[in-house]
Amino acid sequence: MTVKEYNKAVDLYSDGVFRFIFKNLHDEDKARDVVQDTFEKLWIRRENVSGEKVKTYLFSAAYHTMIDLIRKEKCHAEYERRTQPDTVHEEHYNDLNEILHKAINRLPESQRAVIMLRDYEGYSYEEIAGITGLNESQVKVYIYRGRIFLKNYLGSLEKVL
């Protein structure tokens, strides 16, 4: 990959990678850090990545970087939870977008990622398989299970509203 191809990849795919990561992390600064780390990895491995595979490489690297960050933060959060007393907090605010995002956040990481790639970003099953490292059948299963969970969690629209 040449410098010109790298710059073209930045122009073409940085926004898409950012949207994908931001929708999963819900933190703009962390999403930007993941995107920056991803493009740094691409630059380091530019000799091994062809121009045709750059999109798949970027989304795959971003996905794995995001998973590493989530795992690291999960360990840190578990430590903080053990050291801080529990507090009770009830929400009565009824915003459909927030309810949907809370439901999506309850999904396991793998299901959430494939649903975001399929339903929000519009990738095919084959592209999602390439990005996540899963096979197409497993991608379809994760999407199906995630959608079933969301359907059961949200119930009917009348209950949500």
Summary of the structure (lengths in Angstrom):
residues: 161
radius of gyration: 17.8
end to end distance: 51.2
largest distance: 54.9
contacts: 424
relative contact order: 0.11
helix: 76%
strand: 0%
